[in-house]
Amino acid sequence: MPRAFIGIGSNIDPEKNVKEALRLLSARTSVLKISTVYHTEPELRPEQPWYYNCVAEIDTELRPEELKFALLRGIEKELGRKRTADKFAERTIDLDLLLYSDPSVEPAGLFVQDPDIFRRPYLAAALLELSPGLKLREPQSLEARVPEPALSTARPEVPPSKMEVLEAYTQSLRKEILRGGKC
């Protein structure tokens, strides 16, 4: 069965909206794991509230375009996301298809790979946490995007001015969404 990694972010009532997005996602597909949730600075908008960001690993029968445009965009709409020309605008929820893997179609199995994985350390850290042996098409490694001390502890940490680990919130999400499951 195809496996996908979904980036989840919010900076408008993020505690509520990230949880609700995960709840809706788990009601419509099989959520296997949820990464650590990071509190991150908004890109190019220091005046905005900080984001909550995490990644969910799912099993899905949907093709990439159905997953992205029907399921993920449908959940965004349900949670009040209003898309504008400003790609850095505040948002109630942002659901991005980061990786889509279907071993039955390609030898490597990788269909979709979002380039932001290599630009945003919290995405690389979350993917490493969920799938340490994950192979990507680019010669860059995920490890190269996460500071060295984080790799040895399996709990990525970067300077607080960029992102903070939200451990208690992460554990409460996992308990509620994964019904006691631990990633």
Secondary structure, 3 states (H helix, E strand, C coil): CCEEEEEEEECCCHHHHHHHHHHHHHHHCEEEEECCCEEECCCCCCCCCCEEEEEEEEECCCCHHHHHHHHHHHHHHHCCCCCCCCCCCCCCCEEEEEEEECCCCCCCCEEEECHHHHCCHHHHHHHHHHCCCCCCCCCCCHHHHCCHHHHHHCCCCCCCCCEEECHHHHHHHHHHHCCCCCC
